[in-house]
Each structure stands twice: as C-alpha cells, then as structure tokens.
Amino acid sequence: MADLEHIRGLPPFLNERIIGQDHVIPKVVPIIQNGELGLSDAGRPKGTFLFLGPTGVGKTEITLLITEYIFKDVNKHCIRLDMSEYQNQESLGLLLGQGEGSRGNLGRFYDRAEGRGVLLFDEIEKAHPRVLDIFLQVLDAGRITVASGETLNLCNFYIVATSNIGADALMELKNSPMATVERFIEDLAAAELRPEVLARFNVRCVFQKLGYNAQKQIANIMLNKELKNLRGKGYELNVGPGVLDLLVAQGVEPRLGVRRMRTTAESNCRHAVREALMAGRPTSGTLVAENGHLVIHP
C-alpha cells in the first residue's frame, strides 16, 4: 500500500529545494504521484521526463531530489548515464555489453539499483542515433535486452532525459512569455532529437535561466549546508555582510550556471576557518566578505 502521507509531501519537499523553476514542479509531481499510486501505464516506465534548458539551473538537481524522496538512497537508485560517453556506434557495447554473458554498464547499474529507481540520460542530444533508438525502446516498452540475452525490466523506473538544446537562445528570449520560450525550445529539440522521441515523454519541461535573487537563494542553501557541517566540527559561524553576494559572484558562471555553488560555499567557509586556525584567531563568530574572501570576525 502506498504511503499517502509521504506522497502528499513531495510538492513541499521539491518547492523548498528547487529555486527559480516554480513552473516545473506542478508538471512533474502528478506523474510521480501516479507512479507511486500504481496509476501509470502497465508495461511502461512509471514516468518519463524531458528536462530542457541551460546547464546549472536545476535539471539534474530535481532528478536527484526525486530519487532521494522516493527511493532514499541516491547513489544506489539513480542510474546516471552521461551521453557524451555514448557518441559512436561502438559505445552501444559499453551501454549494453558485448560478447556472451556481457551486460554492459546498464546491466551493472540495474543490479545495483535492484531493478527500481531513476534512470537519467544526461545530455541526450549527444547520444549516437543508435543509442537514441535504444532510448526509444526504453520509453515505449519499459524493457531492454543486453548482450547476454537477458531482458531488463525498467517498468519500476522513472526515466529522465536532460538536454542543453536551445540554451544559447534563451538569452535572446529572456523578455518573452514563458509559453513562447517553451514552444521555441521544444521546436529546437524536436528538430535535433526527432519528433518521435519528444512525443514519448509524459512531461517536457523547459528550465529557465536563474535570476540574481534565485542565485542568491541557492547560495544561501549551500552556505547553510556548509555551516551545519562546520558546526558539527565545533565551529559556530553566523552570516554577516556581503557573504551571499561574494558567493554569487564566485559561484555563478555563464556556461555552468550555479553548478559550482556548492564547492564555492565549501571552499570559502573552510578558507575562513583555516586562516583563523593558522593565525591563532577565534574560529567562531561572524563570516564577513573582505577583499574577495570570507573572514571570521569574533
């Protein structure tokens, strides 16, 4: 029996953690809830999603959060396949195995996930056409046969594909209505991925570039995670002037979005503690931005 209370908790869980993409969550949640309530189509994956948009705006993050919420152990139950590794015909052997008894990366990860979880095809536009054919079979039939002859049942998986198609064009469309942006990006995706691929997804979502306020919110989330980590080591730190602005300035890149924000928060906070320790100064107090670094004021 599905845990209804847990399923009801998915929207607030995602809303607290996915910043600047409020239009995406109402599209994603019903499909996940259908899957968990047994309402999805028999003989197909529990739900299929195409996430379009620039790097570092939340496409992979929401995939990992869904895995965490539904399956608990992300490392075990999220199978992440980087399509830049599957750009030629020979890469099919890497994916599905080659030779008798071989099961490829997909078979190996399937075993680790115990036949259920989230299967992420990252940057699907980079995949070889034959790999795309395999992907179509997964979306249609919820199963795939590996080189050993074994058929893997993927009906207990959610399938996610991400793509950066149209990311460069988003800057030119930044003042356009969201419906116009979505239509434009989906047309580009249909031309590059093939219309029949797009047609097989339950949901297609276009993630928008993050504004400064959203970037600052994400910086605050990453900062608080690192402060909690340091608190566990005995360093009590509060946040003072300029800290979030510094993290945004250093943690946001035009091509990568906020992908480096976590490491930026970690490295800056640890730098402040390390410098205080080395200088024999107090290691608890208020973090303040000074000359491009964070320092601790007692």
C-alpha positions in Angstrom: 0.0 0.0 0.0 1.4 3.4 -1.0 2.3 5.8 1.9 -0.2 8.6 1.1 1.2 11.0 3.6 4.7 10.6 2.1 3.3 11.1 -1.5 1.5 14.2 -0.4 4.8 15.6 1.0 6.5 15.6 -2.4 5.4 19.1 -3.6 6.7 21.0 -0.5 9.9 18.9 -0.5 10.7 20.0 -4.0 9.4 23.6 -3.6 11.9 24.1 -0.7 14.8 22.8 -2.7 14.3 23.8 -6.3 14.7 27.5 -6.7 13.6 29.7 -9.6 11.7 27.0 -11.5 8.2 27.2 -10.0 6.5 26.3 -13.3 8.3 22.9 -13.4 7.2 21.3 -10.1 3.4 21.2 -10.9 4.2 19.3 -14.1 6.5 16.8 -12.5 4.6 16.0 -9.3 1.4 14.4 -10.8 3.5 12.0 -12.8 5.5 10.8 -9.8 2.3 10.5 -7.7 0.7 8.5 -10.5 3.7 6.2 -10.5 3.7 5.7 -6.7 -0.1 5.1 -6.6 0.0 2.5 -9.3 -1.8 4.7 -11.8 0.9 4.7 -14.5 0.6 2.6 -17.7 1.4 -1.1 -17.2 4.3 -2.3 -19.3 5.9 1.1 -19.4 8.2 3.1 -17.1 6.5 4.7 -14.1 7.0 8.2 -15.6 9.1 9.8 -18.4 10.5 13.3 -18.3 12.5 15.5 -20.7 14.2 18.5 -19.0 15.4 21.2 -21.4 17.5 24.3 -20.6 20.9 25.6 -19.7 23.5 23.9 -17.5 23.3 24.6 -13.8 19.6 25.6 -13.4 18.2 22.5 -11.6 17.6 19.8 -14.2 19.9 17.2 -12.6 19.2 18.5 -9.1 15.4 17.8 -9.4 16.2 14.3 -10.7 18.4 13.6 -7.7 15.8 15.0 -5.3 13.1 12.8 -6.7 15.4 9.8 -6.3 16.1 10.9 -2.7 12.5 11.4 -1.8 11.1 8.2 -3.4 13.9 5.8 -3.1 16.0 7.3 -0.2 19.5 6.1 -1.4 20.5 8.3 -4.4 23.8 6.6 -5.0 22.1 3.2 -5.2 18.9 4.1 -7.1 19.9 6.8 -9.5 21.5 5.4 -12.7 23.2 8.3 -14.4 24.4 7.8 -18.0 26.4 10.6 -19.5 25.5 10.6 -23.2 28.8 12.3 -24.1 30.3 8.8 -23.5 27.9 7.2 -26.0 28.5 9.3 -29.1 29.5 6.5 -31.5 28.3 3.1 -32.7 30.8 1.2 -30.7 29.5 2.8 -27.5 26.5 0.5 -27.7 28.8 -2.2 -26.4 29.7 0.0 -23.4 26.0 0.5 -22.7 24.6 -3.0 -23.3 27.6 -5.2 -23.3 29.5 -7.0 -26.0 30.0 -10.8 -26.2 28.3 -13.7 -24.5 27.5 -13.1 -20.9 28.2 -9.4 -21.0 25.5 -6.9 -19.6 27.3 -3.6 -20.1 27.0 -0.5 -17.9 23.2 -0.6 -17.9 23.1 -4.2 -16.6 25.7 -3.4 -13.9 23.9 -0.3 -12.7 20.5 -2.1 -12.9 21.7 -4.7 -10.4 23.0 -2.0 -8.1 19.6 -0.3 -8.1 17.8 -3.7 -7.5 15.5 -3.1 -10.5 14.0 0.2 -9.4 14.9 3.8 -9.3 15.5 6.7 -11.7 17.4 6.3 -15.0 19.0 9.6 -16.1 20.2 10.1 -19.6 22.2 13.2 -19.2 22.7 15.5 -22.3 20.6 13.2 -24.5 21.4 15.3 -27.6 25.0 14.0 -27.6 23.9 10.3 -27.9 24.6 8.4 -31.2 21.4 7.8 -33.2 21.6 4.0 -32.4 21.7 4.9 -28.7 18.6 7.1 -29.3 16.9 4.1 -30.9 17.6 2.1 -27.7 16.2 5.0 -25.7 13.0 5.0 -27.7 12.6 1.3 -26.9 13.0 2.0 -23.2 10.3 4.7 -23.3 8.0 2.6 -25.3 8.3 -0.9 -23.8 9.9 -0.3 -20.5 12.4 -3.0 -21.1 15.8 -3.6 -22.9 17.8 -6.6 -23.8 21.5 -6.6 -23.1 24.3 -8.6 -24.8 23.9 -11.6 -22.5 20.4 -12.1 -23.8 18.8 -11.0 -20.5 15.9 -8.6 -20.7 15.9 -5.8 -18.1 12.5 -4.8 -16.9 12.5 -1.0 -16.5 8.9 -0.6 -15.5 9.8 0.2 -11.9 12.0 3.2 -13.1 11.3 6.8 -13.8 13.2 7.8 -16.9 14.7 11.3 -17.2 16.5 12.8 -20.1 18.2 16.2 -19.9 19.3 18.4 -22.8 21.0 21.8 -23.2 19.4 22.3 -26.6 18.5 25.9 -27.1 20.3 27.1 -24.1 22.2 29.9 -26.0 18.9 31.1 -27.5 17.4 31.7 -24.0 19.2 35.0 -23.6 17.6 36.4 -26.7 14.2 35.3 -25.4 14.6 36.5 -21.8 11.8 39.1 -22.1 9.4 36.7 -23.9 6.4 35.0 -22.3 7.3 31.6 -20.8 4.9 29.9 -23.3 6.8 31.4 -26.2 10.1 30.2 -24.8 8.9 26.7 -24.2 7.4 26.4 -27.7 10.7 27.7 -29.2 12.9 25.3 -27.2 10.7 22.3 -27.8 10.8 23.0 -31.6 14.6 23.1 -31.5 14.6 19.8 -29.5 12.2 18.1 -32.0 14.5 19.1 -34.9 17.6 17.7 -33.2 16.2 14.7 -31.3 13.5 13.7 -33.7 9.8 14.4 -33.1 9.0 10.7 -32.2 11.4 11.0 -29.3 9.7 14.1 -27.9 6.3 12.5 -28.3 7.0 9.7 -26.0 7.7 11.7 -22.8 4.9 12.2 -20.3 6.2 15.6 -19.5 8.6 18.1 -21.2 9.9 21.0 -19.0 11.9 24.0 -20.1 14.1 25.3 -17.2 14.8 29.0 -17.4 18.0 30.9 -16.6 18.2 31.8 -12.9 17.9 35.5 -11.9 20.1 37.1 -9.3 17.5 36.5 -6.5 17.3 32.8 -7.3 21.1 32.6 -7.4 21.3 34.2 -4.0 18.7 31.8 -2.6 20.8 28.8 -3.9 23.9 30.4 -2.4 22.1 30.6 0.9 21.1 27.0 0.8 24.6 25.8 0.0 26.1 28.1 2.7 23.8 26.8 5.4 24.7 23.2 4.5 28.4 24.0 4.9 27.8 26.0 8.2 25.9 22.9 9.5 28.9 20.7 8.5 31.3 23.1 10.3 29.1 23.3 13.3 29.4 19.6 13.7 33.2 20.1 13.9 32.8 22.7 16.6 32.9 25.9 14.6 29.9 28.2 15.3 29.6 30.7 12.4 26.9 33.3 11.6 26.5 35.1 8.3 27.4 38.8 8.1 27.6 41.5 5.4 28.5 40.6 1.8 28.8 36.9 2.2 26.0 35.8 -0.2 27.0 38.5 -2.8 30.5 37.1 -2.8 29.3 33.5 -3.2 27.1 34.5 -6.2 30.0 36.4 -7.8 32.3 33.5 -7.5 29.9 30.6 -7.8 27.9 31.5 -10.9 29.4 31.1 -14.4 27.7 32.0 -17.7 28.2 28.4 -19.1 27.7 26.4 -15.9 25.0 28.4 -14.0 25.1 27.6 -10.3 26.7 24.2 -10.7 29.8 25.3 -8.8 27.9 27.0 -5.9 28.3 24.1 -3.5 32.1 23.9 -3.9 32.3 27.7 -3.8 30.5 27.8 -0.4 32.6 25.0 1.0 35.9 26.4 -0.1 35.2 29.9 1.1 34.0 28.8 4.5 36.8 26.4 5.0 39.3 29.0 3.9 38.0 31.3 6.6 38.3 28.7 9.4 41.7 27.5 8.2 43.1 31.1 8.1 41.8 31.7 11.6 43.3 28.5 12.9 46.7 29.2 11.4 46.7 32.7 12.7 45.6 31.7 16.2 42.4 33.8 15.9 38.9 32.8 17.2 37.3 30.3 14.9 33.7 31.1 15.9 31.9 34.3 15.1 30.5 36.1 12.1 31.6 35.5 8.5 32.2 38.7 6.6 33.3 39.3 3.0 36.6 41.2 2.7 38.8 41.6 -0.3 37.3 38.6 -2.2 37.4 36.2 0.7 35.4 35.3 3.8 36.9 36.1 7.1 35.7 35.5 10.7 35.0 38.4 13.0 34.8 37.4 16.7 
